[in-house]
Amino acid sequence: MKTSKKSKLERGGWKIGTVQELLGLTDEEAAYVELKLALSRALRQRRQKHKVTQVQLAKKIGSSQSRVAKMEAGDPSVSIDLLIRSLIALGATPEAVARSIRSAK
């Protein structure tokens, strides 16, 4: 956010902070959320790169299209295990999965 905009908002009584502060997450919880989001982004990118539909991926992993959509959207009900298994089903190597994890902020 631009400094001028931030200053204007603060003068108006708004408090500027992070999502972590807003939700009251610990550093560990925030890191976990970022890791899941990085894996979700990697899954969508890999699926699209390989021109695989959500339905095709769902069949490949024995799940449903709606579950794949939730995985790609970073839904909190999706396990990291399922994200990683889905990446592997799309041909991701352990190194590729590690790169995805490293991209988490």
N, C-alpha and C positions, 0 to 999 in steps of 0.2 A: 504494500500500500504506500502511496506517495506520502511523504512527510507532511505536506500541506493539508492533504485530506485527513490524515490522522489527527493533526492539530485541531482542525476545524471540528471534527467529531468529538474530540476530548473537551473542547471549549463548550460544546453543546451538551455536555454531561454524559456522553457515552464512554464506556470503559472498553479499551482495546486490549484484547488478550488472544491467547491461542485456544484451539479446540481442546487441547489437553487441560488447560485451566478451566474452561467452560464446563467440561464434563467431569472434572475432578479426577482425572486419570493419573495413576502413578507413572513414573518413567517406564516401568516394565509393561504396564498395560498399554501405554501409547506405542511402545516398540512392537508389541504383539499385533496391535491393530494395523500398524504400518506394514508389517511383514505379510499379514493376510491380504492387504490391499495390493501389495507388490505382486504376490502370487496370482491374485485375481486378474490384474492387468496383463500379466504374462500369459495367462491361460487364454484370455480373449485374443491377444495379439497372435499367439501361436495358432489358435483355431482359425482365425481369419486368414493368416498367412498361408495356411495349408488348404484353404478353401473348404473347410469342413463346417457343416451347419451344426447348430446346437442339437438338433434331433439326431444327427449322425454321431456326434460325440456322446450323447446320452446313451444310444444303443451300444456304443463301444465300451462304455464303463458300467453298463447295466443300471442306468438311472433314467430320469425323465428330463425332457427339455426344460421344464420349469426349474428343475434343480440346477441345470447347467446355467440358466439365466441368473439364478441366485448366486451361483459361484462367481460368475463374471461381475456381478454387481457388488460383490463384497459383503453379502448377507452374513450377519454374525452367526447364523445357525449352521453355516458350512464349516466343516472341519479342515484344518490344514492338511490332514491326511488325504482327504478327498481331492483337494486342490493339487497336491503333489502327484497322486495317482493319475489324475486326469492329464496333467502335463506329460507324464511318462507315457500315457496311452497315445498322446499326440507325437511321441518320438523324442521328447526332451531327454537329454542326458543328465546325469547328476550335476555335471558342470553347468549346464544351462539353467537348471533349477537353482544352483548356488548363485549364479549371476543375477537371477530374478530376486533372490533374497537380498543380495548385496545392494540392489537398487532401492530397497526400503530406506526411507529417510530416518 
